[in-house]
Amino acid sequence: MSNIKRRLAALEMASPHGPAIWRRIIQHSDQTEDEAIAAYGRDRIAPSDRLIIRKIVDHTVQLGG
């Protein structure tokens, strides 16, 4: 096991909640953040879970032009 993996494992085990659980949620352009979380399922998310919310931007928008 590499040094960074050992350090990460030690940090996760030192956390009062144990290893961090990350949830990836997709937020579509027509949704609010709350709607995206509801679509994912609030019952699937524990209070100690961390969220990564990926917001989808409308593809019809063009930059620079």
C-alpha positions in Angstrom: 0.0 0.0 0.0 1.4 3.4 -0.9 2.1 6.0 1.6 -0.8 8.3 0.5 -3.2 5.4 0.7 -2.1 4.6 4.3 -2.4 8.2 5.3 -5.9 8.4 3.7 -7.0 5.2 5.4 -5.7 6.6 8.8 -7.6 9.9 8.3 -10.8 8.1 7.4 -10.6 5.8 10.4 -10.0 8.8 12.6 -13.2 10.4 11.5 -15.9 10.2 14.1 -18.3 8.8 11.5 -15.9 6.3 10.0 -15.0 6.5 6.3 -16.7 9.2 4.3 -19.4 8.2 1.9 -19.7 10.4 -1.2 -23.0 10.6 -3.1 -22.9 11.9 -6.7 -26.1 13.6 -7.7 -27.0 14.9 -11.2 -28.9 18.2 -11.3 -30.5 18.8 -14.7 -30.9 22.3 -16.0 -34.6 22.4 -15.3 -34.2 21.2 -11.6 -33.4 23.0 -8.4 -30.8 21.4 -6.1 -33.6 20.3 -3.8 -35.4 18.6 -6.7 -32.3 16.8 -7.8 -31.7 15.5 -4.3 -35.4 14.3 -4.1 -35.0 12.6 -7.5 -31.9 10.8 -6.2 -33.8 9.7 -3.0 -33.4 11.5 0.3 -33.9 8.1 2.0 -30.6 6.9 0.4 -28.6 9.8 2.0 -27.4 9.6 5.6 -26.7 12.7 7.6 -23.0 11.9 7.5 -22.9 11.4 3.8 -21.2 14.1 1.6 -22.7 15.2 -1.7 -21.2 16.0 -5.1 -23.8 17.7 -7.1 -23.1 17.9 -10.9 -25.1 20.6 -12.5 -25.9 19.9 -16.2 -25.8 23.1 -18.2 -28.1 23.7 -21.2 -26.1 22.5 -24.2 -27.8 25.0 -26.5 -25.8 27.9 -24.9 -22.6 28.7 -26.7 -19.8 30.7 -25.2 -18.0 33.5 -27.1 -20.4 34.0 -29.8 
